[in-house]
């Protein structure tokens, strides 16, 4: 994995080598193992390498191909064997081909039809001297990120904003509209960033800049175009999912470092871990797992349908596998605001869930201390392998498949806390209603934004434009939207690697897994009157029955409020300091934050209204304000 940057000039001035060197230094944490610079007339490219696969040791980017094309790329090619086969490279020669060479050679031979064929995360920049055009490409789901800026004299790009600032390509200027979107949790616009005139290449898109500076953008893949998968029986569908996920896991085990996993008691990470353990057992190897748990002795209340401690479920998974060694990390650092300054330097943006920051980074640091610099997880499993399937019910009703809709309604009623009629409303009525974004401040319950700032920034109109639904209804397109996660997901992955030196890989986001899961009939996810049926059937005999039949949800960071209680006075001082920031006073409802600290609950932290006010509103307001102060000081 890598950091990349570059500049294409439209005037007669050459690219400045000192500017490229500044960009390389700014991105050093993203690639500490090797630095490469190339200047060829009006194009200059930067590559900084973090060696994470065996073949990365041969990587000498930026690369020049036989056609004269120049490439710098942040990528991991999971279907190397397939692509090398297409190129006619023998197995004996494969080790001399780093992933970047495979991709550049494939592009020179096949052109842009190569991008949908790649598996794994990638952000690629290719300059073609024959046409004078520069092309930026981002992987299907935006796992890797690349940002860009254009002005009259040049086009610049970099993995993260600090690379662009170091190039001298653009001024560091906050986008107040984007910060307002952050405060109300509208993360649907993947093209814009927290900085004015700094943009992202969108997932599954190519962005081409011609010799005159004209920009064109093309989408090369969409989940809505995935062809259907039709098999003979329910058992065939389950076996097909297991085989597809197993292949994705095995491909992502390729590493220059020992591999571990992030493990909870849920279906997603446990399925990935179980299959990884099986693959490693074939080589007589063990799998290190890392699990977040509450502090010893924690007995706080949790919401209905949830549990706080993953230990019993994780122990059952480890016993069944026989070669999983678990390290537990207590979430005692859940409310540590001190992590914010470190993450701002790497992320160059605000943090959405600050109460998760401490324990999440603690897990990665534990893994790094154990030598496990590659971890497998299952972050996108809720939209692929373990999709709930509830949003399909309305389409069955509209298509006249009344018995199927009726069965799914009954199952939803049994599995949810709702009454029969409330369940029917949630499945069949609410998704069909017009989006309530025009209602009076639908974000008000969870957002620390000042109402006046929300009005000035037109947050309701922006959400409607972006297709963001503040009520999070089970709409027919919720699965497609959820697959891309938040707009800053790629930024977060890059910052996480830079901060900890650990790469988290997600086999549930492998495009072959995505294509299979989106291609099978939607009814498979609720087959046999079982919720999340497909993954439960696929992993039968691999995961313990306790995992496969569990309907409770793990609550990671369950003791988040304990750290807040111990820091109550510190929080009050923090709010007072925020009042010294003109930006914070304008954007954040500091009076509401003060009221929350003054009216501190003595109990009931599991209740939705208290969770919303303190975990979401208060902590996001504090973290957002801290980012504004950091931004002002950085400028």
C-alpha positions in Angstrom: 0.0 0.0 0.0 1.2 3.5 -0.7 0.8 7.2 -0.9 0.7 8.9 -4.3 0.8 12.5 -5.6 1.5 14.3 -8.8 1.0 17.4 -10.9 0.2 18.0 -14.6 0.9 21.5 -15.8 -1.0 23.2 -18.6 1.4 26.1 -19.0 5.1 26.1 -20.2 6.5 25.9 -16.7 8.2 22.6 -15.6 7.0 20.7 -12.6 9.0 21.7 -9.5 11.1 18.9 -8.0 11.1 20.6 -4.6 7.3 20.6 -4.7 7.2 16.9 -5.3 9.7 16.3 -2.5 7.5 18.3 -0.1 4.6 16.2 -1.1 6.6 13.0 -0.6 7.6 14.2 2.9 4.0 15.1 3.7 2.8 11.6 2.7 5.8 9.8 4.4 3.6 8.1 7.0 1.6 6.5 4.2 4.8 5.0 2.7 7.8 4.9 5.0 9.7 2.1 3.1 10.6 3.7 -0.2 10.2 7.1 -2.0 10.2 7.5 -5.8 9.9 10.7 -7.9 9.6 11.1 -11.6 9.5 14.3 -13.7 9.0 14.2 -17.4 8.3 17.7 -18.8 5.0 18.9 -17.6 4.1 15.8 -15.6 5.6 14.9 -12.2 4.7 11.9 -10.1 5.4 10.8 -6.5 5.2 7.4 -4.9 5.9 6.5 -1.2 5.7 2.8 -0.4 4.4 0.9 2.6 5.4 -2.7 1.8 2.6 -5.0 2.8 2.9 -7.9 0.3 5.9 -10.0 -0.7 5.9 -8.6 -4.2 6.0 -5.0 -2.8 9.7 -5.5 -2.2 10.2 -5.4 -6.0 8.0 -2.2 -6.4 9.9 0.7 -7.9 7.2 3.2 -8.7 6.6 5.5 -10.4 6.8 3.0 -13.3 7.2 3.6 -17.0 5.8 1.1 -19.5 6.9 0.2 -23.0 4.4 2.6 -24.4 6.0 5.4 -22.4 3.1 5.6 -20.0 3.9 6.6 -16.5 2.1 5.3 -13.4 1.9 5.8 -9.7 -0.5 3.7 -7.8 -1.7 2.8 -4.3 -3.0 -0.7 -4.8 -3.2 -4.3 -3.8 -4.1 -6.7 -6.6 -6.0 -9.6 -5.0 -6.6 -11.5 -8.3 -2.9 -11.5 -9.3 -3.0 -15.0 -10.6 -5.9 -14.3 -12.9 -4.4 -11.1 -14.3 -0.9 -12.6 -14.7 -2.6 -15.5 -16.7 -4.3 -13.0 -19.0 -0.9 -11.4 -19.6 0.8 -14.8 -20.2 3.3 -14.4 -17.4 4.5 -17.8 -16.1 4.3 -18.8 -12.5 8.1 -19.0 -12.3 8.3 -15.3 -13.3 5.4 -14.0 -11.2 7.4 -13.1 -8.1 9.4 -10.5 -10.1 6.1 -8.7 -11.0 4.9 -6.3 -8.3 1.2 -5.5 -8.4 1.8 -2.1 -10.0 3.7 -3.7 -13.0 0.8 -6.1 -13.5 -1.7 -3.3 -13.6 0.3 -1.0 -15.9 1.0 -3.9 -18.3 -2.6 -4.9 -18.4 -3.7 -1.3 -19.0 -1.2 -0.9 -21.9 -2.5 -4.1 -23.4 -6.3 -3.9 -22.8 -7.0 -0.2 -22.1 -9.6 1.0 -19.7 -11.6 -2.2 -19.8 -9.1 -3.5 -17.3 -10.5 -1.5 -14.3 -13.7 -3.6 -13.7 -11.5 -6.7 -13.9 -9.3 -5.8 -10.9 -10.0 -7.2 -7.4 -8.7 -5.4 -4.4 -8.3 -1.7 -3.4 -6.7 0.6 -5.8 -6.1 4.3 -6.6 -4.2 4.7 -9.8 -2.8 7.6 -11.8 -1.5 7.0 -15.4 -0.1 9.6 -17.7 -0.2 8.7 -21.4 2.4 10.8 -23.3 0.9 9.9 -26.6 -2.3 11.8 -25.8 -1.0 14.0 -23.1 -3.9 12.9 -20.8 -3.7 12.0 -17.2 -6.2 9.4 -15.8 -7.1 8.8 -12.2 -9.0 5.7 -11.3 -10.5 4.5 -8.0 -11.6 1.0 -7.0 -15.2 -0.2 -7.1 -16.1 0.6 -3.5 -13.6 3.4 -2.7 -11.5 1.4 -0.4 -8.5 3.5 -1.4 -8.7 7.2 -2.0 -7.2 9.8 -4.3 -8.0 13.6 -4.2 -7.5 16.3 -6.7 -7.5 20.0 -7.5 -7.6 21.9 -10.8 -6.8 25.5 -11.5 -5.9 27.4 -14.7 -2.2 26.4 -14.6 -2.2 22.9 -13.4 -4.0 19.7 -12.2 -2.7 18.1 -9.0 -3.6 14.9 -7.1 -2.6 13.2 -3.9 -3.7 10.4 -1.5 -4.7 12.9 1.2 -5.1 16.7 1.4 -1.8 17.3 3.0 -0.1 16.1 -0.2 -2.0 18.7 -2.2 -1.1 21.4 0.3 2.5 20.4 0.2 2.6 20.6 -3.6 1.4 24.2 -3.3 -1.5 23.3 -5.5 -4.3 24.7 -3.4 -4.9 26.7 -0.2 -6.1 25.1 3.0 -9.6 26.5 3.2 -12.5 24.9 5.1 -15.7 24.0 3.3 -18.3 25.1 5.8 -21.0 23.4 3.8 -19.2 20.1 4.1 -18.6 20.6 7.8 -22.3 21.2 8.2 -23.0 17.9 6.4 -20.6 16.2 8.8 -22.5 17.6 11.8 -25.8 16.3 10.6 -24.4 12.9 9.4 -24.9 13.5 5.7 -22.0 11.5 4.2 -23.7 10.8 0.8 -21.6 13.1 -1.4 -18.4 11.3 -2.3 -17.0 13.9 -4.6 -16.5 16.8 -2.2 -14.2 17.0 0.9 -13.9 19.1 4.0 -11.7 21.5 2.0 -12.8 23.9 -0.7 -11.6 23.1 -4.1 -10.3 19.7 -3.0 -12.3 16.8 -4.5 -12.2 13.0 -4.4 -12.3 10.7 -7.4 -15.6 8.9 -6.7 -15.7 5.1 -6.2 -15.8 3.1 -9.4 -15.0 6.1 -11.5 -12.3 7.2 -14.0 -11.4 10.9 -14.1 -9.5 12.0 -17.2 -7.7 15.3 -17.7 -6.6 16.0 -21.2 -3.7 18.1 -22.4 -5.7 21.3 -22.3 -7.0 20.6 -18.8 -10.5 19.5 -19.7 -11.9 17.0 -17.2 -14.2 14.1 -18.0 -15.5 11.5 -15.6 -16.7 8.0 -16.4 -18.3 5.4 -14.2 -16.9 1.9 -15.0 -19.0 -0.2 -12.6 -22.2 -0.2 -10.7 -23.7 -2.6 -8.2 -27.1 -2.1 -9.9 -25.7 -3.7 -13.1 -24.6 -6.9 -11.4 -26.1 -9.9 -13.4 -28.4 -12.3 -11.6 -27.1 -15.5 -10.1 -29.5 -18.4 -10.5 -28.8 -21.9 -9.0 -30.9 -25.0 -8.5 -31.5 -25.1 -4.7 -31.2 -23.2 -1.4 -28.2 -25.5 -0.6 -26.5 -24.5 -3.8 -26.8 -20.8 -3.0 -25.4 -21.4 0.5 -22.4 -23.4 -0.8 -21.8 -20.8 -3.5 -21.5 -18.1 -0.9 -19.1 -20.1 1.2 -16.9 -20.9 -1.8 -16.9 -17.2 -3.0 -16.1 -15.9 0.5 -13.4 -18.5 1.0 -11.7 -17.5 -2.2 -11.7 -13.8 -1.1 -10.3 -14.7 2.3 -7.5 -16.8 0.8 -6.6 -14.1 -1.7 -6.3 -11.5 1.1 -4.0 -13.7 3.2 -1.1 -12.7 0.8 1.1 -10.6 3.1 4.7 -9.7 3.8 3.8 -9.8 7.5 2.0 -12.2 9.8 -1.8 -12.0 9.4 -4.4 -11.6 12.2 -8.1 -10.7 12.3 -10.5 -8.5 14.1 -13.0 -10.8 15.7 -16.4 -10.3 17.3 -19.3 -12.6 18.0 -21.2 -11.5 14.9 -21.7 -13.4 11.7 -19.4 -11.3 9.5 -16.0 -11.2 11.3 -16.5 -14.7 12.6 -17.1 -16.1 9.1 -14.0 -14.4 7.8 -11.9 -15.6 10.8 -13.2 -19.2 10.6 -12.3 -19.4 6.9 -8.9 -17.8 7.4 -8.2 -20.2 10.3 -9.0 -23.1 8.0 -6.7 -21.8 5.3 -3.9 -21.3 7.7 -4.4 -24.7 9.3 -3.5 -26.2 5.9 0.0 -24.7 6.4 0.1 -25.7 10.1 -0.2 -22.0 11.1 -2.3 -20.2 13.7 -4.5 -17.1 13.4 -4.1 -14.3 15.9 -7.4 -12.6 16.7 -8.0 -9.2 18.4 -11.3 -8.5 20.2 -12.6 -5.4 22.0 -14.3 -6.1 25.4 -15.6 -4.0 28.3 -13.3 -3.4 31.3 -13.2 -6.3 33.8 -16.2 -6.2 36.1 -18.4 -4.1 33.8 -22.0 -4.6 34.6 -23.7 -1.6 33.0 -27.0 -1.8 31.2 -27.2 -2.3 27.5 -30.1 -1.7 25.1 -32.6 -4.5 24.6 -31.4 -7.1 22.1 -27.7 -6.4 22.7 -24.8 -7.8 24.7 -21.7 -6.0 26.0 -19.1 -8.7 26.2 -18.0 -10.6 23.1 -15.9 -13.1 25.1 -18.2 -16.1 25.3 -19.0 -16.0 21.6 -15.4 -15.4 20.6 -14.2 -18.3 22.8 -16.7 -20.6 21.1 -15.3 -19.6 17.7 -11.7 -20.1 18.8 -12.5 -23.6 20.3 -14.3 -24.7 17.1 -11.4 -23.5 14.9 -8.7 -25.0 17.0 -6.0 -22.6 15.8 -7.2 -19.2 16.8 -5.4 -17.3 19.6 -7.4 -14.4 21.0 -6.1 -11.2 22.5 -8.7 -9.1 24.3 -8.5 -5.3 24.5 -10.6 -3.6 27.2 -12.3 -0.4 26.0 -11.0 1.7 28.8 -9.7 4.3 26.3 -13.2 4.8 24.7 -13.5 8.5 25.8 -9.9 9.5 25.3 -10.1 12.8 23.4 -6.3 12.9 23.3 -6.4 10.6 20.3 -8.1 13.3 18.3 -5.0 15.4 17.7 -3.1 12.4 16.4 -5.9 11.3 14.0 -6.4 14.9 12.7 -2.8 14.9 11.5 -3.4 11.6 9.6 -7.0 12.1 8.5 -6.9 15.9 7.9 -10.6 15.9 8.8 -13.1 15.6 11.7 -13.9 12.3 13.4 -17.5 11.0 13.2 -17.5 8.5 16.2 -15.0 9.8 18.8 -16.1 7.3 21.5 -15.0 4.4 19.2 -11.7 5.9 18.5 -9.8 4.8 21.6 -10.7 1.1 21.6 -10.5 0.8 17.8 -6.9 2.2 17.6 -6.0 0.2 20.7 -6.8 -3.0 18.8 -4.6 -2.1 15.9 -1.7 -1.1 18.1 -2.0 -4.4 20.0 -1.8 -6.2 16.6 1.2 -4.1 15.6 3.0 -4.9 18.8 2.3 -8.6 18.1 3.8 -8.2 14.6 0.4 -8.6 12.9 0.4 -5.7 10.4 -2.4 -7.2 8.3 -5.8 -7.8 9.9 -8.9 -9.3 8.2 -12.3 -8.0 9.1 -15.9 -7.9 7.9 -16.9 -4.3 7.9 -19.2 -4.4 4.8 -20.8 -7.7 5.7 -24.1 -6.2 6.7 -24.6 -5.2 3.0 -23.2 -8.3 1.5 -22.9 -11.7 3.2 -25.3 -11.0 6.1 -27.7 -8.5 4.6 -30.9 -8.4 6.7 -33.1 -8.5 3.6 -36.0 -6.5 5.1 -36.1 -3.8 2.4 -37.2 -6.3 -0.2 -40.6 -6.8 1.3 -42.2 -3.7 -0.3 -41.1 -4.8 -3.7 -42.8 -8.2 -3.3 -46.0 -6.4 -2.3 -45.9 -4.1 -5.3 -45.2 -7.0 -7.6 -48.1 -9.0 -6.4 -46.1 -11.6 -4.5 -48.4 -11.3 -1.6 -47.6 -14.6 0.2 -43.8 -13.8 0.1 -44.5 -10.3 1.5 -46.8 -11.8 4.2 -44.2 -14.3 5.3 -41.5 -11.7 5.5 -43.8 -9.4 7.5 -44.5 -12.2 10.0 -40.8 -13.0 10.3 -40.0 -9.3 10.8 -42.6 -9.0 13.6 -41.1 -12.0 15.4 -37.5 -10.7 15.1 -38.1 -7.0 15.9 -39.4 -5.2 19.0 -42.4 -3.8 17.0 -46.1 -4.8 17.2 -47.7 -6.4 14.2 -49.0 -3.2 12.8 -45.9 -1.2 13.6 -43.9 -3.9 11.8 -46.2 -3.6 8.8 -45.8 0.2 8.8 -42.0 -0.1 8.9 -41.8 -2.6 6.0 -44.6 -1.4 3.7 -45.6 2.2 4.5 -42.6 4.1 5.7 -40.3 3.2 2.8 -42.9 4.4 0.3 -43.4 7.8 1.9 -41.6 10.9 0.6 -38.3 11.5 2.4 -39.0 13.7 5.4 -36.0 15.9 4.8 -38.2 18.9 4.5 -39.5 18.4 8.0 -38.4 20.8 10.7 -34.7 19.9 11.4 -34.9 16.0 11.2 -31.3 15.9 12.4 -31.9 17.9 15.5 -32.1 15.0 18.0 -28.5 13.7 17.2 -26.7 16.7 15.8 -24.8 19.5 17.6 -25.2 21.9 14.8 -26.5 25.5 15.5 -29.9 25.9 13.8 -28.8 29.2 12.3 -25.7 27.5 10.8 -27.8 24.7 9.4 -30.1 27.2 7.7 -27.2 29.2 6.3 -25.6 26.0 4.9 -28.9 24.7 3.4 -28.3 21.3 5.0 -31.9 20.0 4.2 -31.6 20.9 0.5 -28.1 19.5 0.3 -29.3 16.2 1.8 -32.2 16.0 -0.6 -29.7 16.7 -3.5 -27.4 13.9 -2.3 -30.2 11.4 -1.7 -29.5 11.2 2.1 -32.5 10.1 4.2 -32.3 11.4 7.8 -34.9 8.7 8.9 -32.8 5.8 7.6 -35.8 3.9 6.3 -35.6 0.5 4.7 -35.8 1.8 1.2 -35.2 -0.4 -1.9 -31.9 1.3 -2.6 -30.6 1.2 1.0 -28.3 -1.7 0.3 -26.6 0.0 -2.7 -26.1 3.2 -0.7 -24.8 1.3 2.3 -22.3 -0.6 0.3 -20.2 2.6 -0.2 -20.4 3.5 3.5 -19.6 7.1 4.3 -17.9 9.5 1.9 -14.7 9.6 4.0 -14.3 5.8 4.4 -11.3 5.7 2.0 -9.8 8.6 3.9 -10.2 6.8 7.2 -8.6 3.6 5.8 -5.6 5.6 4.7 -5.3 7.5 8.0 -5.6 4.3 10.0 -2.7 2.7 8.1 -0.6 5.8 8.4 -1.2 6.2 12.1 -0.7 2.5 13.1 1.2 0.8 10.2 -1.6 -1.8 10.2 -3.7 -2.6 7.1 -7.2 -3.8 7.7 -8.5 -5.9 4.8 -12.2 -6.8 4.2 -13.1 -10.0 2.3 -16.8 -9.1 2.6 -16.0 -6.1 0.3 -14.3 -8.3 -2.4 -16.1 -7.5 -5.6 -16.7 -11.2 -6.4 -18.3 -11.5 -3.0 -20.3 -8.3 -3.7 -21.4 -9.6 -7.1 -22.5 -13.0 -5.7 -24.4 -11.5 -2.8 -26.2 -8.9 -5.0 -26.8 -11.4 -7.8 -28.6 -14.1 -5.8 -32.4 -13.8 -5.3 -33.2 -11.5 -2.4 -35.4 -14.1 -0.9 -32.3 -16.2 -0.1 -31.6 -13.8 2.8 -34.9 -14.7 4.4 -35.2 -18.3 3.2 -36.7 -21.0 5.5 -38.1 -18.2 7.6 -34.7 -17.4 9.0 -33.3 -13.9 9.2 -29.9 -13.4 7.6 -30.5 -16.9 6.3 -27.9 -17.1 3.6 -24.8 -16.7 5.7 -26.2 -18.8 8.5 -26.7 -21.7 6.1 -23.4 -21.1 4.3 -21.4 -21.3 7.5 -23.2 -24.3 9.0 -20.6 -26.8 10.1 -17.9 -24.1 10.1 -19.1 -21.8 12.9 -20.5 -23.0 16.2 -24.2 -23.3 16.5 -24.1 -20.7 19.3 -23.0 -18.1 16.7 -25.3 -19.2 13.9 -28.4 -19.1 16.1 -27.6 -16.0 18.0 -30.0 -13.1 17.4 -28.4 -10.6 19.8 -26.1 -7.8 18.6 -22.7 -7.1 20.2 -22.3 -3.6 21.5 -18.7 -2.6 21.1 -17.5 0.0 23.5 -20.4 -0.7 25.8 -18.8 1.3 28.7 -18.3 4.4 26.6 -20.0 6.6 29.2 -17.8 5.6 32.1 -14.9 7.5 30.6 -17.1 10.6 30.1 -18.2 10.5 33.7 -14.6 10.6 34.9 -13.9 13.5 32.6 -17.0 15.6 33.2 -15.0 18.6 34.4 -12.6 18.3 31.5 -15.5 18.3 29.1 -16.8 21.5 30.6 -13.4 23.1 30.1 -13.3 21.9 26.6 -16.6 23.6 25.7 -15.3 26.8 27.3 -12.2 26.6 25.1 -14.4 26.1 22.0 -16.2 29.3 22.7 -12.9 31.1 21.9 -13.1 29.8 18.3 -15.1 31.9 15.9 -15.8 28.9 13.7 -17.0 26.8 16.6 -19.2 29.5 17.9 -20.8 29.9 14.5 -21.3 26.2 13.7 -21.8 24.3 17.0 -24.6 24.8 19.5 -22.3 25.3 22.5 -25.2 26.2 24.7 -26.7 22.8 24.1 -23.3 21.1 24.9 -23.1 23.1 28.1 -26.7 22.0 29.1 -25.8 18.4 28.4 -22.8 18.5 30.8 -24.8 20.4 33.4 -27.7 18.0 33.3 -25.6 14.9 33.6 -27.7 11.6 33.9 -27.2 9.5 37.0 -28.4 6.3 35.2 -30.1 5.1 32.0 -27.1 5.3 29.7 -28.6 2.5 27.6 -31.8 4.5 26.8 -31.9 5.8 23.2 -32.5 9.4 24.1 -29.5 9.5 26.5 -27.3 7.7 24.0 -28.3 10.1 21.3 -27.7 13.2 23.4 -24.3 12.2 24.9 -22.6 9.6 22.6 -23.8 11.3 19.4 -24.6 15.0 20.0 -22.2 15.9 22.8 -19.2 13.9 21.7 -19.5 14.7 18.0 -19.9 18.4 19.0 -16.7 18.3 21.1 -14.8 16.4 18.4 -16.0 18.6 15.6 -15.1 21.7 17.7 -11.7 20.3 18.5 -11.2 19.8 14.7 -12.1 23.4 14.0 -9.6 24.6 16.6 -7.0 22.4 15.1 -7.8 23.7 11.6 -7.5 27.3 12.8 -4.1 26.6 14.4 -2.9 24.7 11.4 -3.6 27.7 9.2 
